[in-house]
C-alpha cells in the first residue's frame, strides 16, 4: 500500500518535539489585554482531526508489521485463524502511522488549549498561546479563533529558534468550523524556505504550501465522516485520499491510491465482525471480500 501522507522529516521533527513539549509544559499565563474568556469561541472536538481506530487495538499488532504495511509471519502464526482481521488491522494502523505528523501534534495542542486563557485581539479574534523551552530551543504555538457569523475561522502558527529548522509564525494549519458542529475543514501546510510562497492568509514569516486537507462532517444519526486528501501540488501522492466513517453500528475506512487506481476498503461492525477488500489480498484470490466473525476469526463472507 502506497500513498504516505507524512510531512517531510524536518517539520515532523519540530512538531513531534513540540508535541512532547506540550505534554510536559504549556504557558498558562494570560497574554495581551484582559478579556472575558467565556466569550471566546469553543474549540472544535478532537474527532474533527482524528480517526477512531481503537477497535484494532485488539489485534496486538507489532510495530514492525505496521511500519511495513503487512503482517509478519510471526504475527500471523500467533493469531491462528484470524488472518483476515490481522491483515485489516495492520493496514489500518499503517494508515494511522502515515498520518502521524498531521494529527498527533495538533491533537495534543488542541487538547491542552483548555488549560490556556484565550485573549482577545484587536481584530476581534481570540488567541491561545503555548510556549515550551528545552536546551535553549524555544517552541511557540499560537492558536487563533475568530467568530465569522455561522462559523469560526481557526489558524495555528508555529515559531521556533531551532537553528536546524527556524520557523517564524509558520501557519501550520487553518480551517473553518460551523458553530453547530455540523461540518468544517482543516488545511495543513508544509514549510518552504524561500520567499514569495505563502500559505493562504498567512502573515509575514515562514511561507508554506498546502499539504493535506481534512473535511469533516457530523450528520444526523451520530454519523461522523472525515475525508483526507493529499493536495500538495506536484507531490508523488497528490490526490491520494482516505475516507473514514463511523456510526453507532458500523465504521469504515477507505483508502484510494490514485496513481495506480486502487482502493482499499475495511469495514467493522459494533458486534466485532467485519471485512476487508483490497487489491492484494488474499493471496489466492486477490480483491475479494475477506471476513471475520464477532470473535475476529476468519469466516466465509455472506452473500
Secondary structure, DSSP 8 states (H G I E B T S, - for coil): --------HHHHHHHHHHHHHHHH----S--SS---GGGS-----GGGT----GGGGGG---HHHHHHTS--HHHHHHSTT-HHHHHHHHHHHHHHHHTHHHHHHHHHHHHHHTTS--EE-TTS-EEEEEEEEETTEEEEEEEEEEE-SSEEEEEEEEEE--TTS-EEEEEEEEEEEETTSSEEEEEEEEE--STT---TT--SSS-EEEEEEEEEEEETTTEEEEEEEE--TT-TTTT-EEEEEE-SSEEEEEEEETTTTEEEEEEEETTS-EEEEBTTBSTTSTTS-EEE-TTS-EE----
